[in-house]
Amino acid sequence: MKRNVIVSLAIACVVIAVSCNKLKDLTNINIDLPYSQSIAIPSSSVYDTSLTHYFPSSGVHYSSSLLPVASGQQSIISQYKTSANLITTFYMRSLILIDSPSTANFTYLDTAQVYICKGTTDSTLIAYKYGVTNLDSLVMNVDTTVNLKSYFLQDTFYFRFSGHFVTLPPNSLQQIQINTMMHLTANPLN
């Protein structure tokens, strides 16, 4: 008899715990946040200006400076009536690169990487594309498991573009547009 009561209580505790977790999941606030940033890539930075008529057959690696992005965290937190300590995750859902001045194909790149940074001392690879071949937009491979909450909680975070150029960009001041969708989850029951 005692054993049946103990087993019944244990089952009831498990059911209550599972129910509470399900209820907590139902109270999640899920928000998709679009961010967009344009990168200017001067062709003189892609190759040595003293070699203006020669492009190395091995290609040239280029890394942009830090591109500031306002997180908008204060207004988002206020709009959704939550707080920083209730945010559980912030991650990148998708990232697309677009050749913005001409919507031309990316024939001049074979590798593209985008990093997220808090400043000059840290850098986390968040999206990449290897083996780029003649694409008009690059749908990047994104690691959705990396929690970027600490970046979102900054007033400003930064993107940095890196790529391997196999030929010169088509324009003397090439523009690449970074379009990304970030996802924020907050839970008022935390």
C-alpha positions in Angstrom: 0.0 0.0 0.0 2.8 2.4 1.0 4.6 1.6 -2.2 1.5 2.5 -4.3 1.2 5.8 -2.5 4.9 6.6 -3.1 4.7 5.6 -6.8 1.5 7.7 -7.2 3.1 10.7 -5.6 6.2 10.3 -7.8 4.0 10.2 -10.9 2.0 13.2 -9.7 5.3 15.2 -9.2 6.5 14.2 -12.7 3.2 15.3 -14.2 3.2 18.6 -12.4 6.8 19.3 -13.3 6.2 18.5 -17.0 3.0 20.6 -16.9 4.9 23.6 -15.4 7.6 23.4 -18.1 4.9 23.2 -20.8 3.2 26.2 -19.3 6.5 28.1 -19.1 7.1 27.3 -22.8 3.7 28.6 -23.7 4.5 32.0 -22.1 7.6 32.5 -24.3 7.7 35.8 -26.2 9.3 35.1 -29.6 10.3 38.0 -31.8 12.0 38.1 -35.2 14.2 41.2 -35.6 15.5 42.2 -39.0 18.9 43.9 -39.3 20.5 45.3 -42.4 23.9 46.8 -43.0 25.8 47.8 -46.1 29.6 47.2 -46.6 31.6 49.4 -48.9 34.6 47.4 -50.3 37.0 49.8 -52.1 38.7 47.7 -54.8 42.0 49.3 -53.8 41.7 47.5 -50.5 41.3 44.1 -52.2 44.6 44.3 -54.0 47.8 46.3 -53.7 47.4 49.6 -55.5 50.9 49.2 -57.0 49.6 46.2 -58.8 46.6 47.9 -60.5 46.9 45.8 -63.7 47.7 42.5 -62.0 45.5 40.4 -59.8 47.2 37.4 -58.1 46.1 34.0 -59.4 45.8 32.8 -55.8 43.3 35.6 -55.1 43.2 38.1 -52.2 41.7 37.9 -48.8 39.8 40.9 -47.5 38.4 41.7 -44.1 36.2 44.8 -43.5 36.4 47.1 -40.6 33.8 46.7 -37.8 30.3 47.7 -39.0 28.2 49.1 -36.2 24.6 48.0 -35.8 22.3 49.6 -33.2 20.8 46.7 -31.3 17.6 48.6 -30.4 17.4 46.5 -27.3 16.0 49.3 -25.1 13.0 50.0 -27.3 12.4 46.2 -28.0 12.5 45.4 -24.3 10.1 48.3 -23.6 7.8 47.5 -26.5 7.4 43.9 -25.4 7.2 44.8 -21.7 10.0 42.5 -20.7 13.4 43.0 -19.2 17.0 42.0 -20.0 17.1 39.3 -17.3 14.0 37.7 -18.8 15.6 37.2 -22.3 16.6 33.6 -22.7 18.1 33.5 -26.2 19.0 35.8 -29.1 20.3 34.0 -32.2 20.7 34.5 -35.9 18.0 32.8 -37.9 19.2 33.7 -41.4 21.7 35.9 -43.2 21.8 36.8 -46.9 24.5 38.8 -48.7 23.4 40.8 -51.8 25.6 42.6 -54.3 23.8 45.9 -53.8 25.0 48.4 -56.5 24.2 46.2 -59.4 22.6 43.1 -58.1 25.2 41.3 -60.1 26.3 37.8 -59.4 29.1 37.1 -56.9 31.6 35.9 -59.5 34.4 37.7 -57.7 34.2 35.7 -54.4 34.7 32.1 -53.6 34.4 32.4 -49.8 32.4 34.7 -47.5 32.2 34.9 -43.8 30.4 37.2 -41.4 31.4 37.7 -37.8 29.6 39.4 -34.9 31.7 41.4 -32.5 31.3 43.5 -29.3 34.5 45.4 -30.1 37.9 44.9 -31.5 38.9 42.2 -29.0 36.2 39.6 -29.7 34.9 38.0 -32.9 32.5 35.1 -33.4 31.9 33.5 -36.7 28.1 33.4 -37.2 27.6 32.8 -40.9 29.7 31.5 -43.8 29.5 30.3 -47.4 32.3 28.3 -49.1 32.5 27.4 -52.7 30.6 30.5 -53.9 29.9 30.1 -57.6 28.1 32.7 -59.7 25.2 33.4 -57.2 23.2 36.6 -57.3 22.6 36.5 -53.5 24.4 34.4 -50.9 22.2 32.5 -48.5 24.8 32.0 -45.8 25.1 28.9 -43.6 24.2 30.1 -40.1 24.9 28.5 -36.7 21.5 28.9 -34.9 22.8 27.3 -31.8 25.1 30.2 -30.7 23.3 32.3 -28.1 24.1 35.9 -29.0 22.2 37.4 -26.0 25.3 39.3 -24.7 25.6 41.0 -28.1 22.0 42.1 -28.2 22.2 43.5 -24.7 24.9 46.0 -25.9 23.6 49.2 -27.3 25.7 48.5 -30.4 27.2 45.3 -31.8 29.3 45.0 -34.9 29.4 42.9 -38.0 32.6 42.2 -39.8 32.7 40.8 -43.4 35.6 38.6 -44.6 36.0 37.1 -48.0 38.4 35.6 -50.5 38.3 37.4 -53.8 39.2 35.5 -56.9 38.9 38.5 -59.2 38.4 42.2 -58.6 34.9 43.4 -57.7 33.0 44.9 -60.7 32.8 48.4 -59.2 35.5 50.6 -57.9 33.5 51.0 -54.7 31.7 47.7 -54.3 28.7 47.5 -51.9 27.6 44.3 -50.3 24.3 44.4 -48.3 24.0 42.2 -45.2 20.4 41.3 -44.5 19.9 39.2 -41.4 17.0 37.9 -39.3 17.7 37.6 -35.6 15.4 35.8 -33.2 14.8 36.8 -29.6 13.1 34.7 -26.9 12.1 36.1 -23.6 10.0 34.5 -20.8 8.2 36.4 -18.1 8.3 33.3 -15.9 12.1 33.2 -15.7 
